[in-house]
Amino acid sequence: MTRKSAKILETKISRIIKATIPKVARPIGSEDTAELIQDTLASAAEMIESMERQGKEPIPNSIAYYSIQRTKSGRRSTGAQRTDVMSPGFAMDNEDLFSMDADIGTDEGCPMSLHDVIAADSEDPSEVVLRDMDWHEFMSGLDARKRRILAELMVGMGTNEIAKLFGISAPRVTQLKREIGVHLKVFMGDDILAEIGRETTWRRDIRCLHEKNEWKHLKLDKIDDPAQVHMAQEMFG
């Protein structure tokens, strides 16, 4: 942008935009009026640069008008795509957006939200593949007997049954199982066993929300312990 055009943007176009945007443009989401003004100025600067590349003289009133219309319609200097759910244009076209915590009914008497509906019980495919790769690498580090013992344990065979299968004593099987466990911790980390049984954060949040809703429907006069009544009132009102 030339120095002359920059002066026009600063003294003429900027004045029109600052006076008009608060009256005609509605902030969307976390936007505020000051942000809309800055974005409109950025759009105006882009228009000036485009005109200069074409060898045209910038017209202040026209540039201010079209940049304001751009902001007013939901388009921004960073993009005008209206299919992005996070874009202002999409929010203007779809006034009936729902919160993820919106109540959409009940399932066996338990309130459900959109979180419950779209939460998948299945694992992420990428996690499954990565775990399989780790598992194959871990298994390759065991000798044939330990791999066989681990396989039998995975299908539910007990220590005594494995001892009879291999013709060894039960204490020896226990020792081999312990060696496998040590190898697993060395390979995958000391916290691997805790991670396997740990509840995912999103599932825990949903479970806690359900439990909270169940508490809300309890009749406090049926609780014998006064301390529990006080605690329930403090937590759930």
C-alpha positions as CSV (number, residue, x, y, z in Angstrom):
1,M,0.0,0.0,0.0
2,T,1.3,3.4,-1.0
3,R,1.8,6.2,1.5
4,K,-1.1,8.2,-0.1
5,S,-3.5,5.2,0.2
6,A,-2.5,4.6,3.8
7,K,-3.3,8.2,4.6
8,I,-6.7,7.9,3.0
9,L,-7.4,4.7,5.0
10,E,-6.4,6.5,8.2
11,T,-8.1,9.8,7.8
12,K,-11.2,9.1,5.7
13,I,-12.1,5.5,5.5
14,S,-11.3,4.8,9.2
15,R,-13.6,7.6,10.3
16,I,-16.6,6.3,8.3
17,I,-16.0,2.7,9.6
18,K,-15.7,3.7,13.2
19,A,-18.9,5.7,13.1
20,T,-21.0,3.1,11.2
21,I,-20.0,-0.3,12.4
22,P,-21.4,0.0,15.9
23,K,-24.8,0.9,14.4
24,V,-25.1,-1.7,11.7
25,A,-22.9,-4.7,12.5
26,R,-23.9,-7.3,15.2
27,P,-21.0,-9.0,17.0
28,I,-21.2,-12.8,16.8
29,G,-20.1,-15.2,19.6
30,S,-17.1,-13.8,21.4
31,E,-16.6,-10.8,19.1
32,D,-17.0,-7.2,20.2
33,T,-17.6,-3.9,18.4
34,A,-13.9,-2.9,18.6
35,E,-12.9,-6.2,17.0
36,L,-15.4,-5.7,14.2
37,I,-14.0,-2.2,13.5
38,Q,-10.5,-3.6,13.3
39,D,-11.6,-6.4,11.0
40,T,-13.5,-4.0,8.7
41,L,-10.4,-1.8,8.5
42,A,-8.4,-4.9,7.5
43,S,-10.9,-5.7,4.7
44,A,-10.7,-2.1,3.5
45,A,-6.9,-2.3,3.4
46,E,-7.2,-5.5,1.3
47,M,-9.5,-3.7,-1.1
48,I,-7.1,-0.7,-1.4
49,E,-4.2,-3.0,-2.2
50,S,-6.3,-4.9,-4.8
51,M,-7.2,-1.6,-6.5
52,E,-3.6,-0.5,-6.5
53,R,-2.5,-3.7,-8.2
54,Q,-5.0,-3.0,-10.9
55,G,-3.7,0.5,-11.3
56,K,-7.0,2.1,-10.0
57,E,-7.4,5.1,-7.7
58,P,-8.9,4.1,-4.3
59,I,-12.3,5.8,-3.7
60,P,-12.7,6.3,0.1
61,N,-16.6,6.2,0.3
62,S,-16.9,3.1,-1.9
63,I,-14.2,1.2,-0.1
64,A,-15.7,2.1,3.3
65,Y,-19.2,1.1,2.1
66,Y,-18.3,-2.3,0.7
67,S,-16.0,-3.2,3.6
68,I,-18.8,-2.4,6.0
69,Q,-21.3,-4.5,4.0
70,R,-18.8,-7.3,4.1
71,T,-18.6,-7.2,7.9
72,K,-22.4,-6.7,8.2
73,S,-23.1,-9.8,6.2
74,G,-21.0,-12.0,8.4
75,R,-17.8,-12.2,6.3
76,R,-14.5,-11.3,7.8
77,S,-11.0,-10.4,6.6
78,T,-9.8,-13.9,7.5
79,G,-12.4,-15.6,5.3
80,A,-15.9,-15.7,4.0
81,Q,-16.8,-19.4,4.2
82,R,-20.3,-20.0,5.6
83,T,-20.0,-23.7,6.0
84,D,-17.7,-23.5,8.9
85,V,-19.8,-23.8,12.1
86,M,-17.3,-21.5,13.9
87,S,-17.7,-18.7,11.3
88,P,-19.9,-15.6,12.0
89,G,-21.7,-16.2,8.6
90,F,-22.8,-19.7,9.7
91,A,-24.1,-18.4,13.0
92,M,-26.1,-15.7,11.1
93,D,-27.6,-18.3,8.7
94,N,-28.4,-20.8,11.5
95,E,-30.0,-19.1,14.4
96,D,-31.2,-22.4,15.9
97,L,-27.7,-23.6,17.1
98,F,-28.0,-25.8,20.2
99,S,-25.7,-26.1,23.2
100,M,-23.9,-29.5,23.7
101,D,-25.5,-29.5,27.2
102,A,-29.0,-29.1,25.9
103,D,-31.5,-31.5,27.3
104,I,-32.9,-33.7,24.5
105,G,-35.0,-36.2,26.6
106,T,-34.4,-39.1,28.8
107,D,-33.1,-42.7,28.5
108,E,-34.6,-45.0,31.1
109,G,-35.4,-42.1,33.3
110,C,-32.0,-40.5,33.0
111,P,-31.7,-37.1,31.3
112,M,-29.7,-37.1,28.1
113,S,-27.8,-34.3,26.4
114,L,-26.2,-33.9,22.9
115,H,-22.9,-35.0,24.6
116,D,-24.5,-38.4,25.4
117,V,-25.8,-38.9,21.8
118,I,-22.6,-38.2,19.9
119,A,-20.2,-39.8,22.4
120,A,-19.0,-43.1,20.8
121,D,-18.5,-46.2,22.9
122,S,-15.9,-47.5,20.4
123,E,-12.3,-46.6,20.5
124,D,-10.6,-44.2,18.1
125,P,-9.2,-46.4,15.2
126,S,-5.8,-44.7,15.4
127,E,-5.5,-45.7,19.1
128,V,-6.4,-49.3,18.3
129,V,-3.7,-49.4,15.5
130,L,-1.0,-47.8,17.7
131,R,-1.8,-50.2,20.6
132,D,-1.6,-53.2,18.2
133,M,1.7,-52.0,17.0
134,D,3.0,-51.7,20.6
135,W,1.5,-55.1,21.5
136,H,3.2,-56.9,18.6
137,E,6.5,-55.3,19.5
138,F,6.1,-56.3,23.2
139,M,5.2,-59.9,22.3
140,S,8.3,-60.2,20.0
141,G,10.4,-59.5,23.1
142,L,9.1,-62.6,24.9
143,D,10.2,-66.2,24.4
144,A,7.8,-68.8,22.9
145,R,6.7,-70.1,26.3
146,K,5.9,-66.7,27.8
147,R,4.0,-65.8,24.6
148,R,1.9,-69.0,24.9
149,I,1.3,-68.4,28.6
150,L,0.1,-64.9,28.0
151,A,-2.2,-66.1,25.2
152,E,-3.7,-68.7,27.5
153,L,-4.2,-66.1,30.2
154,M,-6.0,-63.8,27.8
155,V,-8.6,-66.5,27.0
156,G,-9.3,-67.0,30.7
157,M,-7.2,-70.1,31.5
158,G,-6.2,-70.3,35.2
159,T,-2.7,-70.8,36.8
160,N,-3.3,-74.5,37.6
161,E,-4.6,-75.2,34.1
162,I,-1.5,-73.6,32.5
163,A,0.8,-75.5,34.9
164,K,-0.8,-78.8,33.7
165,L,-0.6,-77.7,30.1
166,F,3.1,-77.1,30.3
167,G,3.9,-79.8,32.8
168,I,5.3,-77.4,35.4
169,S,4.3,-76.4,38.9
170,A,1.8,-73.7,39.7
171,P,4.4,-71.6,41.6
172,R,6.6,-71.7,38.4
173,V,3.7,-70.3,36.4
174,T,3.1,-67.6,38.9
175,Q,6.8,-66.7,38.6
176,L,6.6,-66.6,34.8
177,K,3.5,-64.3,35.0
178,R,5.4,-62.0,37.3
179,E,8.3,-61.9,34.8
180,I,5.9,-61.0,32.0
181,G,4.4,-58.2,34.2
182,V,7.9,-56.8,34.9
183,H,8.7,-56.9,31.1
184,L,5.4,-55.1,30.4
185,K,6.1,-52.3,32.8
186,V,9.6,-51.8,31.4
187,F,8.2,-51.7,27.9
188,M,5.1,-49.6,28.4
189,G,5.8,-47.7,31.6
190,D,5.1,-48.2,35.3
191,D,1.6,-46.7,35.0
192,I,0.4,-48.9,32.1
193,L,-1.8,-51.1,34.4
194,A,-3.4,-48.0,35.9
195,E,-4.0,-46.5,32.4
196,I,-5.7,-49.7,31.2
197,G,-8.4,-49.5,33.9
198,R,-8.7,-45.7,34.0
199,E,-12.0,-44.2,32.9
200,T,-11.8,-41.7,30.1
201,T,-12.3,-38.0,31.1
202,W,-15.4,-37.5,28.8
203,R,-17.1,-40.7,30.1
204,R,-16.4,-39.7,33.7
205,D,-17.9,-36.3,33.1
206,I,-21.1,-37.8,31.7
207,R,-21.3,-40.3,34.5
208,C,-20.9,-37.6,37.1
209,L,-23.5,-35.5,35.4
210,H,-26.0,-38.4,35.5
211,E,-25.2,-39.0,39.2
212,K,-25.7,-35.3,39.9
213,N,-29.1,-35.4,38.2
214,E,-30.1,-38.5,40.2
215,W,-29.3,-36.6,43.4
216,K,-31.4,-33.7,42.4
217,H,-34.5,-35.9,42.2
218,L,-34.0,-37.5,45.6
219,K,-36.4,-36.5,48.3
220,L,-34.2,-35.0,51.1
221,D,-36.7,-35.9,53.7
222,K,-36.0,-39.6,53.1
223,I,-32.3,-39.2,54.1
224,D,-31.8,-40.0,57.7
225,D,-28.4,-38.5,58.2
226,P,-28.6,-34.6,58.7
227,A,-25.1,-34.2,57.5
228,Q,-25.9,-35.9,54.2
229,V,-29.0,-33.7,53.8
230,H,-26.8,-30.6,54.3
231,M,-24.2,-31.9,51.9
232,A,-26.9,-32.5,49.2
233,Q,-28.4,-29.1,49.6
234,E,-25.0,-27.4,49.3
235,M,-24.1,-29.4,46.2
236,F,-27.4,-29.4,44.3
237,G,-29.5,-26.7,45.9
